Amino acid sequence: MNQRLHEALKEHFGFDTFKGNQEAIMTSLLEGNDVFVLMPTGGGKSLCYQLPALMMEGTAIVISPLIALMKNQVDAMRNFSSADTVAHFLNSSLNRAAIDLVKSDITAGRTKLLYVAPESLTKEENIEFLKTVPISFYAVDEAHCISEWGHDFRPEYRRIRPIINEINVRPMIALTATATPKVQHDIQKNLGMQNAKVFKSSFNRSNLYYEVRPKTNNIDKDIIKFIKNNPGKSGIIYCLSRKKVEELAEMLAVNDIKALPYHAGMDGATRSANQDAFLMEKVDVIVATIAFGMGIDKPDVRFVIHYDMPKSLEGYYQETGRAGRDGGEGQCITFYAAKDLQKMEKFMQGKPLAEQEIGRQLLLETQSYAEASSCRRRSLLFYFGEEFTVDNCQNCDNCINPKKKVEAKDDLCAVLETVIALKEKFKADHVTDVLLGHTTADVTSYQHDQLDVFGCEQGADEKLISAVIRQAILAGYLDRDIENYGLLRITPKGKKFLSKPESFKVIEDSDFSEDAEPEMIKSGASFAADDELYSILKDLRKKIAKQLGLPPYVIFQDPSLEAMATTYPISLEELQNIPGVGAGKAKRYGADFVKVIKRHVEDNEIERPEDLRVRSVPSRNSTKLFIIQSIDRKIPLPEIARAKGLEFNELLDRIEVIVYSGTKINISYYINDIMDEDSQEELFDFFKECQTDDLNEAYKEFGEDYTEDEIRLMRIKFLSEMGN
């Protein structure tokens, strides 16, 4: 058998040797066994069924979830063969004539591999046809799609086994790159292959570097800086929303990075063209949703960036696994904000309760991974049921920059005793509440506030308790029962520890709890990086304001000056990227400011921060455009607000932003309807004399003479007429 396999490998694919378990897998399949293959991305799964298909009598039926994936696989097989008829796909993209051609080639025995979508497999017409042809075996690719606990659950996969039983029972090979023990069990159970020969490859991709960074307002700048520091390298950036994919791809393009978008909402031709451009290295970066990458074989992807944390660790592992498939460098950078996961949890509302609970458990695992300060590789491998005993992997952010360990022997004892007191029937968050003495609704309803262990860790840091639980699971003292939605159980090793406690040191989790979106800088104390320049710019603003007979804030607000003294814009184009400075203001007032900044930079030999010189994409905000056009048509402001589902004060917020950025608008038509001429004049004169745009000053001056809306409307009128 071995010699025959090696000869076939050389004949059909030109390889001399097999990788990992490939030879054993193929031998088992050729012997007529059911086979389950768990092999990480880049391990060579496809070959495990492609070569046996070429060697066996009949046609192998390959069930695959994506049309694009099928096409790639068929094209790849045809490249290795002298005849295009060796492989076909059967899915909804084919017309009747094409379907007839496929069936003709299969009937004639010319086709060794037929790729079908699960939906196509269930069509009565196809079932009846497949009953008439000799089938060598069935291959279920991306088999994790069969499990609700997998990251890409597809209900159609659940129908595969009954359909196969109806067509013709033959050996089956199920393959996946990501499966936890729970998912593996689900796959084998649902496909009726509990007695299958199981082949697991190590999930450890030692060449991949894992890092989680806090997601802040500067994320776009951080990404641009990273890419520019890695010139000419291929990379993938994953975003959760199609809108963000489009926006980020455009942002990268205007900053001279060769990037294209990819998502399922694009038309097929554009999507395919963008994918090909990436594969042919016409562009360096593809910005995509998870629709991109399944089955994409580009060995030299050097970085994978997650703009958003994925919904599951399986998804994360699979997507990061697209880096460094050739064994070379692979940097996996993820931006994380706790509120992103909270948002995802909200999206699950309305789904069946069981599905919600599964989704929450997957999100919790993701959160645990992101916030943990222990070795990321160890956490990942543990999730997939693989033990990693090395103390320091030397290729993740936590191992390269290790945090100090703290003794937590007593804390672990408290955790284990609490799990026992709760009869091993509760999840980590409930255990934590009991330990810390939190009288939550659940704690009191179960009367757990009456337990001796209640509050035994009162005053302790919640993040420390979370770290103790997490690292106790990794160390084997606790077990999380996934079958029962993550209930904590004590292991024999944990019981042994309780009877004879020993040193247990943990690394406290990283703190990502703070709101990653800082509030807009308010006027007042300077937040500028360069106080000297900030002072120079304030003097210049005062001088120009005096010449024009205007209050200084009309020229530029303080936050805008602070940003100038941080990023050093030295052209009008760069100045337009400063918050509160649009094209109008830059053109009207900007020349003197960029001149002063340029001189300051040269005189002080300042090296401008590269990462902050980011070109923005011109705004095409539909709401902004609608507001401006509606005001031009003199539509009453309350009607504009209603049309966009805004409160009146929210509309004023939007109009203020428009005016402050330098766009001139005329709302006199509305003000004239609600205010008399004398009132308007009084407020206008006030704003002309006032040295600040702080509304509180106006409220103090006029008390209850005018409403807040009236004062704001007149300030908008003043700023537009005098400053723009």
N, C-alpha and C positions, 0 to 999 in steps of 0.2 A: 504493500500500500504506500509506504513512505516514498519508495523510489518513483512510483507512478505519480504521486502528488508533486514531487520535486520536478519531475520531467514536465508535467502539465503547467506548473508555475512558470518554468523557464519558457515553454512554448507559447503560452498565452499572454503572459505579462512581462517576460524578460527578466524576472528576479531570480536570484540564486538561492536566497534563504527566506525563511518565514520570520515574522516578528512575534515575539511573545508566545501566546497560546494558539496562534493561528493554525498550526499544523495539527495539534490535538483536537481542536474544534472541528476542522474539516474531516479528519479521520472519523470522528464520532458520527458526524452527519452522513458521511458516505456509508457507514455501517448500518444506517437506518434508525439511529436514535433521535429522540427529541433533544434539542440542545438549547440551553439558555446562556447567552453571552452578555456579560457585563464588562464593557471595555471603554475606557475614557476616550474622549474626542481625540482623533489623531492616531489611535491605536491600530487602525486597519480593519474595522468591522466589516466593511463592504466586501472585502476580498473573501471573508469567511463563507459567504454564500455565492459569490460570483464564480469562483473557481469550481466548487462542486457542481454548480449548475451546468458549466461547460463540459464537465466530465460525465454527467449522468444522462440517462435516457429520459426523454420527455422535456417539459417546460417547467421551470421553477416560477412559482407565483410569489412576487415580492410585494407585500402590502406596505405602502408608504404614505405618509400624511400630507405631503405637499407636492403640488403639481410641478413647481420649479425644481424641487429636489429630484423628482422622477426624471425630468428632462436632462438634468445634469448627469445623473447616473447612466441613463441610456446613451447620451453622447460619449461619456467616458468609455463605456463598454464597446461602442462602435469604433472608437479610436484604437482599441486593442485588437479588433477583429477585421478581417478582410471583407466581411459582408455586413451591411447595415441591418440586415434582417435578424441578427443575433439577439438583439434586444428591442423591445417595444414598450410603450406605456399605453394604458387604457384609462382615460378619464374624460371629464366633461369638456375639455378643450378641443376634442376631436370631432370632426363632422362625420356624417354617415359613410362617405367614401373612404375616409381614413380608417374608420373602425373596421370596415369590410376588408381592407388591405391587411390590417393587423391580424384579423382572424384567419385570413387565407394563409399568411406566413406561419402561424401557429399550427394550423391543421396540416400543412405540408412538412412540418417538423424542422422548419428553418430557424425557429425562435427558441432560444434557451432560457431567456429571462423575460417575464412579463411583469411590468410594474403596474400596480393598480391602487387606486385610492379605496379606502374602506367603503365609501359611498357607492363606488362603481361595482365593488364586489357583491354588494347586496341586491343589485338590479337583477330581476328575474331573467331577463334576456341573457345576461352574462353568466349567471348560474347555470342555465341550461346549456350554454355553449361550452363552459369549462367541464361539464359532466362528460363531454364527448372527446376530450383530448387527454393524452397521457401526461400526468403531472409528476415531476420528480420529487419536489418537496415544497413546503410553504415557508417563506421568510417574512417575519413580522418586524419591520424596521421601526426605530423610535418606539419601542414597545412600552415605554413608560406612559404613553398616551392612554393606556388602558386603565390606569389607576387614578382614582380621585385624589390620591396623595401625591401624584406626579405633578410636575410643573406645567404640563401641557395636556390636561385631561380632555379626551374626546370620546363622547358617549358611543360613537359609531364603532370604536374599537371593541366594545363589549359584544358586538354581534359577530365578530370574526369566527369564533369557535363553532357556533351553531351553523353558520354558512358553510364552513369547511366540512363539517359532518354531513351536510346535505350534498356537497359536490363529490368529494372523494377523500377519505382520510389517508394522509401521507405523513411522513416525518415533518417536524416543524422546528425551525430555528427562530428564536426570539432574540432581538439585539437591542441594547440600549447603552447610552453613555453615562446616564445618571439614574441610579436607582438606590434608594435606601433599602435596608432590609424589609421594611413594610411594603414598599413599592414592588420589590422583587417577588414577595409572597403573593401580592395581588395579581401580578402578571402571570405567574405560573398557575395560580388558581383559576383565573378567568380564561386562560387559554387551554386549560385541561392538560397541563404538562408538568404535574407535580413530580413525576418520575424522571424528568429531563436531566441530562448530564449538565452540570452547572460549571461554567468557566468564568472566574473572576480575575481581572487584571488589577494591578495596583492603581489606585487613583492618584498617587503621588506624582505630580508633574514638577520635578525638582528644579527645572529651568524657569518656572514662572515665579515672578515676584508679586506678592499680594500687598496692597496698601489701601486703607480706608481713610479718607480725608473729610473733614467737616465741610458741609455744603454751605457756602456763604453767598453774599451778594456778588462776590468776585469770581464766581465759578467760571464764567465765560473767559475772563482774563487768565485764570489759572490754566484752563485747557489750552488756550492759544499759546501761553508761555511754554507749557509742556511740549506741545507739538513743535514749536520753533526751536526748542532745545534738542529735539530729535529729528533734525532735517532729513528728508528723503525716506523716512521709515513709514511702512504701511501700518495703518491702525484702524480700528473700528470703535465708534462711539455709540453706545446704546442709550436711547431715551425711551421713556414709557409712552409718551404721546406723539402722535403724528405731527401735531402743530410744532412741538419743540424740535423734532427732527428737521423740519423745513427751516425754522428760524435759525437753528444752530449751524446748519449747513451753509446758509446764506451768510451768517456772521463770519464763519471761517473763510469763505470765499472772498469776502471784501477785505480780509486781513491777509490776503495773498497765500492762503493755504488751499491746495488742490483738494477740494472736498465735494461730495455729492450726497444727496439724501436717498433713502430707500425705506419705503413702508408699503403696507398692503393697500392703502388708499390710492396709490399712484396707478396710472394705466400700465398695463403689462409691458408694452414696448419700452416705455421710459424706465421702468423698474429693471428690466432685463439689460438695457443699454448701460445704466448706472452700475449694475453688478459687473458687467463685462469690463467697463472702464477701470474698475477697481482691480479685477483679476489680471487685466493686461497692463496694469501699473500706469495707466494714463492719469489716474488720480491717486493721491496718497491715503486719503481718509474717506471712509464711508460712514455717514451718520444714519443710524437705522433704529427701527423698532426690532423686537425679537423675531419679526418675520424674516430678517436677514440672517443668514449664516448656517442654517441647518443643512448639512451636507456640502457646504462650501469648502473646497479643498485648496486653500491658499497657505502654503507652509510657512511663509515668511512674514506673517502678521506680527509686528514687534510690540504693539500695545493694544490693549482693550480698555476703554474708559467707560465706566457706567456713570452717566449723568444723574440717573436715579437708581436707588437701590432696588434690585429685582424683588419680585414677590416671593421667591423661594430660593433656598440655597442650591437646589438642583439647577434651576435656571441660571443662577450666578456661576456655578461650576461649569456648566455647558458653554456659556458665553465667554467666560475667561479662557476656557480651553481652546478657543480659536487662536490664541496667541502662541507663538513659538512652537508650532507643530513640527518644525524641522529640528527641534532640539536646541535651537539658538535662543537668544534673549526673548523674553516675553514679560512685559510690564502690565500688571492688572491694577488699575487705579479706579477706586470707587468713591463717589461723593455721597455722603450720608447725612441726612437730617431726619431726626425722629418723626417730625411732623409729616414727612412723605409717607411713612408707613401708616400713620394715623389716617391720612387721607385715603390710602388704599383700603383700610379697614372699613371706612365709611362707605366705599363703593360696593362692599359686599352686602350691605343692608338690602333686604328685599329678596335675597336668595334663600333657598331652603336652609333650615337651621344647621343640619349636618354639614352642608357645604360651607356655611359661615364658620363653623367651628374648625373645620379642616384648614380653611384659609387663614384663620387667626393663628393656629399652631404653626403654620408655615411662615407667617410673618414674624412670630415670636422667635423662631429659629434664626431667621435673617437678622433680626434686631440683636439677638445674643451674639451672633458672629461679628456684627459691625461694631458693637460697643465693647467687646471683650479686649483686654490688653494682653492676653496670653497668645501663644503662637497660632497664627491664622491657619497654617497648614495642618496643624494637629486638630484644630476644631473642624475643618472641612473633612478631613479623612475620617474622623470619629463619626461625623454625620452619615457617612456612607458605609459605616460598619467596619472601618479599617483602623487598626491601632498604629500610632506613630509614636515611638518611644524616645526619639531624639529630643533632648531638652531645648535646643536652639536650632531652628532650621536654617538660620542665617540668610533667609531670602524672603522675609516679610517685614513690614514696618515695626511690628511689636518685638521681633527678635533682634532686629538691627538697633532699635532704640528701646532696650528693655526698661521697664519701670521697676521700681523697688518692690520686693516681695514683703508682705507683712505676715506675722504669725497669726493663724486663725484656727488653732486647735480647739479652743473653747467654743468659737463660733460654729465650727463644724459639728461638735458634740450637740450644741443647742439645736442646730438644723435637723440632725438625725433623730434626736429625741422628739422634736415637734412632728416630724413625718410619722413616727410611730404612734404618737398621741392622737394624730388625726386618722389613724388606721389606714394609712397609705391610700387615701381616697380623694386627695386634693392636689391641685396644680401648684406650681412654684409661687405664683402671685398670692394665693391664699396662705400658703405656708409663711411667706414673708410678712403678710399682714398680722398673723398670729404672733410671730416672733417679735415684731416691733410694737405690738399692743395697739394696733389700729382697730377701732370699733366700727368696722364696715358693716353694711347691711347683711352680707353673707356670714361674717364672723358672729354677729349677734344672733342671727336666725338659727345657726347651728349650735349656739351656746358655747362657742369655742372661747369666748371671753371668760368662761368659768374654769378653763383648764389651767393646770399648774404651770404649763409652759407659756401661757399667754403673757406677752410683754417681757419675756426673759432676755430679749435683746433690745429692750426699750432704750432709745437714745443712740443706738448704733446707726451708722450710715447705711441707707437702703442699698446704695451701689455696692457696698462691701458684702452685704448679705447675698445680693444677686450674684456677685463674683464667687462667693463661697459655694453656692448651690451649683452654679455652672461648672466650676472647676472640680467639685465633688463628683459630678456626673462623669467628667472626663477621666477622673482618677479611679472610677469604678466603685465609689462608696454609695452612690445613688444611681437609680435607673429611671429614665423618663418613659413611661408606658405609652407609646405612640398609639397603640390599638385603642387606648382609652383616653384619647385627647390630651396626653401629656401628664397624667397623674404621676406623682413622685413615689417611687418605691425604694425601700432600703435593701441593699444587696447583702449577701453573706459577708463580703469584705467590709461593708459599712458596720454590720453588727459586731464584727471582730474589732473594728476600730473603737467602737463604743465601750467594749469591755476592757480594752487596753489602749487608750488614746496616745498618739504620738504626734510629733511635730507635723503641722500641715500649713504650708505657706502659700498664700495666694497673691495674685496681682490684681489690684483694684481696677474695675472697669473704667474705660475712658468716659468722659462726660460730654455727651452730645445733647444734653437736655435743653440747653439754652437755645432760645430762638435764633436760628441761623440768619434770619433776615433782620439786620439791625435797623432801628428806627431812623427815619430821615434826620440828618443833622440839623439841629435847630440853631437859630442865630444866638449869639451870645459869646461865650468863650471860644477862642480859636481851637479848631481841631486840625489845623493845617500841619503838614509835616515840616514845612519850612516857615518858621515864625517871621524871619527877617523879610522874606518875599511877601508874606501875607500882609505885613505892615506897609511895605512899599505899594502893594496893590490897593490897600485901603486909602492911602494918601492920594494915589492916582484917581481913584473913583471919586473922592471928595473934590479934587481939583476940577474934573470933568463935569461933575454935578453942579459946581458953583458957576462954571462957564455957561451952562445950559439953563441955570435957574431951576434945577430940579433937586429933589431929595436924593441922597446917594443910593438908596435901595432901588430906585427906579432904574439905575444903570445896571447893576448886578447885585443880587442878594449875597449876604455873608457866606452861606454854604457854597455858592459858586466860586467865590474868592478862595475859600479854604481848599476846594478841589483843585483850583489852578496852582495853588502853592504846594500841592502834593504831587500832581502829575506833570507840571511844567509844559503846557501846550505852547508850541512856538510857531504855529501857523493858524490861520483862520479855520482851516479844515479840522485841525485837532481841537481848537477852542469849541467848536460846535458839539463835541462829545462831552463837554462839561455839563453836569446837571444844571438845568435852569438857563442854559445858553443855546438857543436855537439859531438857525441861519440868519434870522432877522437881527437879533441882538449882536451876533458876531460881526455882521456887516456894518451895523450902525456904530458900535462902540469898540469893537474888538482890536482894531489895528494898533492902538496905543498900548493895549494890555499885552499882546503877544510880543511887541517890540521890547517892552520892559522885561518880560519874562526871559526872552532870548538873551538879552544883555546880562541879566542876573546869572543865567546858566553858564554863559561864556566866562564872565568875570570870576566866578567861583569854581570853575571847572567841574560843574555838577554833571554826573552821569545819570541821565534820565532813566527811570525804571522802565525797561523794555516791556515788561508785562502790563504796564498801565497805558501804553500808547496803542490802544485798541480802537480800530475804526468801528463805529456802530452802523447798523443797517438803517437807512432812511425809514422813518416811521410810516407805516401804512395803516395806522390804527383806524379802523372803520368807524368807531364811536367818535373819535376826535374829528374826523372828516364830516360825519353826520352833523355834529354840533355846529361846526363852522358853516357848513352849507345851510343849515336850518336858520342860523342867526342872519346870514346873508339874505335869506328869504323872509326875514322878519316874523318868524313863527314865535308866538309867545313862549317864554322859557319854561313855564310849567308843562306845556304840551311836549316840548323837547324831552324833558325829564321823563314824562309818562311813556313816550315812545321808546325810550331805552331802558325802562324799568328802574329808573333812578329816583331816589329821594331828591327834593329840591336842593338841599345842602350838598349832596353828592354831585349834582350838576354844577353847582358853583365851584366845588373843588376842581372839577375837570376844566372849567373855563379859566380858573386862576392859573393852572398849569400851562394852558395854551398861551395865555397872555404873558406870563413870566418868561416863557421861552422865546418871546419876541414876535409873536403873531398878533397883528392888529385886528381887532374885531369891534363892531359897533352895536352895543346893546341899548343905545339911547331910546330906540323905539319902545322898548319894554319899560325902561325907567320912567319915561315921560308919562306912561299910563298910570304909574303908581305913586309918583312923587311930583310935587310942584317945583317950579323953577327955583324959588328961593332956597328950598331945602337942598336941592342938588348943588346949588352954588356954595352954600355953607359947608357942606361936606367936602366938595372939591377943593375949596380954599384950605380946609384943614389938612388934607393930604398933601397939598403943595407945600405947606409950612412945616409939617411934621418930619422929623429926621429918621423915623423908623416906620416900617410897615406893620408893626405889631398892632393887631386889632384891639387889644386891651386898652391901648392909649385912647383910641376913638371911643370905646365904651365908657371909659372914665370921663372923657370930655363931655359926652352928650347924654349920658345916663339913659333915661327911658324915652328921650325925644325921638330916637329912631330905633327900628328893629335891627337885629343882627343881619338879616338878609339885606336890608336897605343899605347898611354901612358897607357890607361886602360888595354889593352891586356897584356902589359909587367908587370903591377902591379899584374894582376891575375897570370901570370907565376911565378913571384917572390914569391908571397904569397904561392902558391901551393908547390913550390919546397923547400922553406926555412922554411915554417911554418907548413906544414902538413906531 
